[in-house]
Amino acid sequence: MSKAIRLYEHGGADRLRWEDYPVPAPGKGEVLVRHSAIGVNYYDIYVRSGLYPQALPTGLGNEAAGNVVAVGKGVRGFRVGDRVAYQGAAGAYAEERVIAADLLVKLPRDLSVEQAAAVLLKGLTAWCLLRRAYPVRRGSVVLVTAAAGGVGLILGQWARALGATVIGVVGSGAKAALAKRSGCRHVIVGYEGMAAKVRSYTKGKGVDVVYDGVGKDTFMAGLDCLKPLHLMVSFGNASGAVPPVSPLELMRRGSLFLTRPTSADYLRDPATRRRAARELFSQIRRGKIRVVIGQRFALRDAALAHAALEGRQTTGSILLLP
Ligand SMILES: NC(=O)c1ccc[n+]([C@@H]2O[C@H](COP(=O)([O-])OP(=O)(O)OC[C@H]3O[C@@H](n4cnc5c(N)ncnc54)[C@H](OP(=O)(O)O)[C@@H]3O)[C@@H](O)[C@H]2O)c1
């Protein structure tokens, strides 16, 4: 038996239940991992609320780090005691869980389990966005919304490391200083009037790429920030899902491009996941990306973590500790 957070019906944070959950022995190709830290992501809120429907009951959470405590048949490359992390497998809000060994990455010595649980999903997402969806280069001009959030802080730092000029937008003055210390050349406070401010920072030209995880409240203003023929990367819905949009809106703003990526598609291949993780860990080792853990909660208090994230009270990553 392990303790885990389970969901039986969609709704608010009060639907999260803390209960005993049976943990099977690992099967072929699987390992049993004891979690030391679990990452909270906005995705978990979409699953809880029903925006991203999943069969119920279900476990929650997609990112954690800890130690291998048992190994199933046919597993190569992992032993009991190894420090590991994973992302992209539902059921991380648990003390222990069984998982396919294929999904694990071994942690380098210089990365703590807390850092790994704070950075793996968000950092690999950043990799998909700025190495694949729109490859950022020296001289790129980049707009990041929610720039002091979990993904936002990593995106800003990584884009700067690649030589970009980063403009961040944050919801409050208190978040602006953190965004400024974390890669942003300019920080705009508040989404109202965002496009006009972006135009003034770019001498009227606009930006090469918008990375927008806020969604409904910023999508159209984000389009207004782009140079003609450039790319809107709409990768999240923290303020709600973006409503249907006519392709004419892209034409009117200069033949823009739009993509709505999910990292799962970019990271399907295990070799790609490992390569992306190596790049991420290397940026951290070189001091280009500082892992910011803004808040920690006991695992049983996951509902408090959700309320804080939805209430825009958090910065950087949030951890649940078993
Ligand atoms: N496509 C993918 O594969 C993928 C993978 C991972 C994450 N994501 C997306 O990336 C985004 C960031 O995820 P995260 O886990 O790192 O969360 P986060 O950025 O730490 O938190 C969300 C932030 O969004 C901003 N926000 C603006 N309006 C909001 C509203 N009405 N309600 C709540 N928040 C609002 C808030 O920052 P301000 O107060 O500064 O505005 C808030 O802190 C999410 O949309 C998530 O779904 C996508």
The ligand as an SDF file (V2000), in Angstrom:
LIG
                    3D

 48 52  0  0  0  0  0  0  0  0999 V2000
    1.8460   22.2330  -24.2240 N   0  0  0  0  0  0  0  0  0  0  0  0
    2.5640   21.5550  -23.3470 C   0  0  0  0  0  0  0  0  0  0  0  0
    3.0940   20.4910  -23.6280 O   0  0  0  0  0  0  0  0  0  0  0  0
    2.7280   22.1050  -21.9650 C   0  0  0  0  0  0  0  0  0  0  0  0
    3.5690   21.4900  -21.0300 C   0  0  0  0  0  0  0  0  0  0  0  0
    3.7260   22.0760  -19.7770 C   0  0  0  0  0  0  0  0  0  0  0  0
    3.0250   23.2320  -19.4670 C   0  0  0  0  0  0  0  0  0  0  0  0
    2.1790   23.7630  -20.3760 N   0  0  0  0  0  0  0  0  0  0  0  0
    1.4390   24.9860  -20.0920 C   0  0  0  0  0  0  0  0  0  0  0  0
    2.3400   25.9650  -19.6640 O   0  0  0  0  0  0  0  0  0  0  0  0
    1.6480   26.9110  -18.8830 C   0  0  0  0  0  0  0  0  0  0  0  0
    2.4320   27.1600  -17.6130 C   0  0  0  0  0  0  0  0  0  0  0  0
    2.3830   25.9970  -16.8180 O   0  0  0  0  0  0  0  0  0  0  0  0
    3.0010   25.9910  -15.3580 P   0  0  0  0  0  0  0  0  0  0  0  0
    2.6300   24.6810  -14.7630 O   0  0  0  0  0  0  0  0  0  0  0  0
    4.4150   26.4100  -15.4260 O   0  0  0  0  0  0  0  0  0  0  0  0
    2.1120   27.1130  -14.6340 O   0  0  0  0  0  0  0  0  0  0  0  0
    2.5740   28.5740  -14.1360 P   0  0  0  0  0  0  0  0  0  0  0  0
    3.0590   29.3460  -15.3130 O   0  0  0  0  0  0  0  0  0  0  0  0
    3.4910   28.4150  -12.9750 O   0  0  0  0  0  0  0  0  0  0  0  0
    1.2130   29.1600  -13.6040 O   0  0  0  0  0  0  0  0  0  0  0  0
    0.2960   29.7270  -14.4790 C   0  0  0  0  0  0  0  0  0  0  0  0
    0.4770   31.2460  -14.5530 C   0  0  0  0  0  0  0  0  0  0  0  0
   -0.3830   31.7310  -15.5570 O   0  0  0  0  0  0  0  0  0  0  0  0
   -0.6800   33.0790  -15.2760 C   0  0  0  0  0  0  0  0  0  0  0  0
   -2.1100   33.3760  -15.4200 N   0  0  0  0  0  0  0  0  0  0  0  0
   -2.6250   34.3800  -16.1540 C   0  0  0  0  0  0  0  0  0  0  0  0
   -3.9540   34.4010  -16.0580 N   0  0  0  0  0  0  0  0  0  0  0  0
   -4.3080   33.3950  -15.2450 C   0  0  0  0  0  0  0  0  0  0  0  0
   -5.5640   32.9460  -14.7480 C   0  0  0  0  0  0  0  0  0  0  0  0
   -6.7130   33.5280  -15.0940 N   0  0  0  0  0  0  0  0  0  0  0  0
   -5.5770   31.8970  -13.8980 N   0  0  0  0  0  0  0  0  0  0  0  0
   -4.4150   31.2790  -13.5590 C   0  0  0  0  0  0  0  0  0  0  0  0
   -3.1880   31.6770  -13.9920 N   0  0  0  0  0  0  0  0  0  0  0  0
   -3.1310   32.7340  -14.8300 C   0  0  0  0  0  0  0  0  0  0  0  0
   -0.2200   33.3640  -13.8290 C   0  0  0  0  0  0  0  0  0  0  0  0
    0.9660   34.1420  -13.8950 O   0  0  0  0  0  0  0  0  0  0  0  0
    0.8430   35.7600  -13.8790 P   0  0  0  0  0  0  0  0  0  0  0  0
    0.1590   36.0950  -12.5780 O   0  0  0  0  0  0  0  0  0  0  0  0
    2.2290   36.2230  -13.9750 O   0  0  0  0  0  0  0  0  0  0  0  0
   -0.0080   36.1200  -15.0590 O   0  0  0  0  0  0  0  0  0  0  0  0
    0.0790   31.9800  -13.2850 C   0  0  0  0  0  0  0  0  0  0  0  0
    1.0750   32.0140  -12.3060 O   0  0  0  0  0  0  0  0  0  0  0  0
    0.2550   26.3330  -18.6320 C   0  0  0  0  0  0  0  0  0  0  0  0
   -0.6720   26.8780  -19.5220 O   0  0  0  0  0  0  0  0  0  0  0  0
    0.4640   24.8790  -18.9640 C   0  0  0  0  0  0  0  0  0  0  0  0
   -0.7000   24.2420  -19.3630 O   0  0  0  0  0  0  0  0  0  0  0  0
    2.0190   23.2240  -21.6140 C   0  0  0  0  0  0  0  0  0  0  0  0
  1  2  1  0
  2  3  2  0
  2  4  1  0
  4  5  1  0
  4 48  2  0
  5  6  2  0
  6  7  1  0
  7  8  2  0
  8  9  1  0
  8 48  1  0
  9 10  1  0
  9 46  1  0
 10 11  1  0
 11 12  1  0
 11 44  1  0
 12 13  1  0
 13 14  1  0
 14 15  2  0
 14 16  1  0
 14 17  1  0
 17 18  1  0
 18 19  2  0
 18 20  1  0
 18 21  1  0
 21 22  1  0
 22 23  1  0
 23 24  1  0
 23 42  1  0
 24 25  1  0
 25 26  1  0
 25 36  1  0
 26 27  1  0
 26 35  1  0
 27 28  2  0
 28 29  1  0
 29 30  1  0
 29 35  2  0
 30 31  1  0
 30 32  2  0
 32 33  1  0
 33 34  2  0
 34 35  1  0
 36 37  1  0
 36 42  1  0
 37 38  1  0
 38 39  2  0
 38 40  1  0
 38 41  1  0
 42 43  1  0
 44 45  1  0
 44 46  1  0
 46 47  1  0
M  CHG  2   8   1  16  -1
M  END
$$$$
